[in-house]
């Protein structure tokens, strides 16, 4: 018998053994399905018909794989792989006309599951051993269950194939289930988004993604997520020639260094996420090539400095997230070149100092946040240049003082938050220039002085929060320009009295919270002008006396809370009798 015939028989046996094993597995599952109680002859006939359709498809592909053995070139390639012990490459060549993966039915609807033997997935190429071993065990796992995940040295084609197969299966399962799920080239070529999971990877090797994209024909992929993989190292040429990608997510790994020019070929990348890694020091050459970047997430790392000109080449950047790092200061060159930046998140750092002109070039910045930093004082020239700024947050800092005119020129600022600081005073010039303000929060400070013109010309203000301070007195003129204010919080202060007609200008106020102050008496002139007020809270204020017709001016009131005071049932009855409309009295 010739050598060629012996070799052909060797490979034919591999093919036949594969399909015999597959058919045997299907037969076992079919008989288990048929043995269930309550199935009539018609239903059993349908199950057997499905089995026969599967067997016909399997035999058709089996014949094609065997027929390929008639080619001398085909056999020569197989022999080469076999001699070099490249058995996966041998199998890939051996089953080039297609292969199957049998999945036992695990539909969430158990009643519906009884109608199925399982699912047969057909792919017009070889399905790797890695995919076969990992597909069934991982397909129904929650992503946080890492116990069964494989640990591999480098990201490879098998990992991509596994995740493409799982994505395909899950998408197909959401639709009407078919007898045979066929994953074709068209599906892969049109795939736009892919998340890699179910493995843990130590590194991404040079040019490996380029090879994977080419071999799997991922022509349309624009979004790739390689998060939660415990990646420690990205080689310099890892993203070579990946011009199609617009979104790359590499967050929640263990990367401590990005090599220079790593992203140089990613000319069309718009979103880059490196959140929750171990990065400490950044260099601008690390970001070479990001010509169209719009959103850059570097949050939750250990970055302790933004060196001058770090981002100056990222001229298209619109959103920069640096929250949860270890920044202590910012210099005048920290954000050089970012004229198109609209969002800058610096929350949860240790920033205590900002050089003058730090934000001078950020003409388009709309959102700037310093929540949970270490500011003790805001200086006059800290925020010059922020002509488009609309919202800023300084909550949970150590602020004791805001210099006069610190926000002058920020004419578009609409929301400003200073909650949980140690500010003691709001002067006439503290907020000068913020006449377009809509939402202002000074809650949980130590404010004991608000000068009479502190909110002068604030005609657009809708919400003012002065809760939890040390305010004992309010000047009569304090609210005179707040004609559009809808919500005012003054709870948890030390107010004993209110100036007559102090709320007279608040003609649009709908919500007023005065609870936990120190009023003993409530007089009729307190609430003059509050014709649109719907909710009034006066609980726990030590109130002993309420003036007759005190609430008469508030003819829109729906809720009145007078709980936890020193009022009698007779007092409550007298109060409720003042209202023509139905209200909820607490």
Steps between C-alpha positions, in 0.01 A plus 500: 500500500641839399607765754251750360211259554613429856515869574158559346352227720664655806332834437171340394492320834550828690206650310277194547582471871414866552159463337428162664557661840280798409217279371521279809466806725194615304345151516543484878337842550217409262418181690508687832258752351266231365495314833335796676145437617205638311640499147260357241595326176467817292737687726753218501476491122586872487806445721619214278441711190721770647767240572486381140540857367808541717646166387450590133681831552783327689542233230507768231787686667673175595503401133651838400778468757582147377478604136765769564746216574511420127718806447873426508576855614249462780663178620845654471400789727344260751815289510714808558294608802492144633876453474558825688246400768276796415181305561269801531624633166456150357140487621434851373611384155324164531158654578531797267159429343334546837443352844228476765449577865214329685349691792250339735184707530509731802220744423383712792141394426499138621167418335634621167827314553317166493431553133867499410776244497756777504660718240739418224738783409665478160804706398648499149845439644665313784376567854811485717543264792531803729156622389346154538632459852399845617178571315256286697653561842510879462193588304270532801754631753476841661808706406607523865537124531870458421546152641466326165680758288814393316825687563710553186823686435392697193176606339446272199266409217332220699385749763343720232332200339353392834356844570363538147330161534352590839376836371348330197332234716354753744366718219345195330346384829312828527328426169283204398717192549595313183591136449850599389677824586742581221770754569616618161770731369248777444415512871867536600578750224209722609575474872548852642540443875679227691571451869775254591428308818512151655881495515778670692787629286845605614594713198410617150785414265645698212278512188279222638176693461585586140543129424178408681300766316637378165463127562145527633405765240378749761458769237228706669605481866500852643471425874722261697480443875785315671410588858511283816771277351778574753727620218838613633683599182412646161785473250587801288364358174193337653259727309692516172285596196169496691355786297139379526470530879309799637459374857756312710427402859795367703370586846517294818828327423843516668691715252767714666671637190408603145792496258562801274314494167280209607195665341680654201294310237161564659423798278122462527470420871245727672455333841789359706440359847797416725306528826581297809854391417831566680630793294715749691699721262383616158699628204351682202675267254286216636203662326656562158263418214171572677400757241123467543473418869190652664461314830798394712448320832800474733305483825574267791875473446796624709591802287665761721592769248378656176823622344497810282376437147398139577181522295598778258481277191148377580342803338165328430448388861158586646491296822793430736438291811774505767292430807628264772870563449768656722534848352604770747535808282439635151730728300435758231606243235305199630225530239685682225358433153156382614299785347213263410471342845143511639516266804782479757452269799755543781292352781658290775858629479710694752515831313568793730661748264430635151739734323361816339400455134464122537168510314562806283486311170193286585256732326248223429505322837146450632550263795782521759482301822726488808284287730705354788829686468706704749423864415506733800457826310385605153711784363394779270687385187446124532228474236561776249435406138212260561259699286270204418496332842147392599552273801764466771517300823724563804314272742692317774812719503654698789390845384487773761511798267408613151679818394284781360456503121636143465230415245477829317475448125338155529176634359367161383541318832158361594573245772754541782535268800695556822333246731698342786768767547586745780403829336393765752395795287328586172587863433350748258781428250555128564278401207540816295453436129282189536171668413391208277523250786209254523608256772713596802590267787677615819356228726696345787745785555557735796340810350405757763496809279329568167525862396185670370605521134665157473235387248446834330381468137457120532171515312552158337562308824262204535647307793687631806623262769625651828417198711711402803692817577524742795270771365333699778370800304402580143509856371174630355653561155660158465232347274380816327617407149417129512172540313527161323615294797296178529674313782663640817661288773581668834460199730741415784612856572461723807223732385282636781315769308439613147486856373143615412424433130844343445352263239290767327703487177486119473186506288582167326624304803340153520707330773624651828685294762549665842501191719736453797544870572422677829172685439276519802239708323381522141356838402257588221742730318756219451342350187369802315556472125519118488186464287638199303649309792396134497718347774598658834708312759519630858551177696715483815528878544384528866191693384257588779293769333359546151345838413138502387465500119875435480464274196219694333726651228604151384192401304681239286640300794466121474731377780560664838731323744475623861596172666734471802403842643319615815156551347171368636221327317303822529782685324494250214122529464526878486774482236310258277193724513697782333521317168237507230683227307569144613852458642709226659574613855774308675 
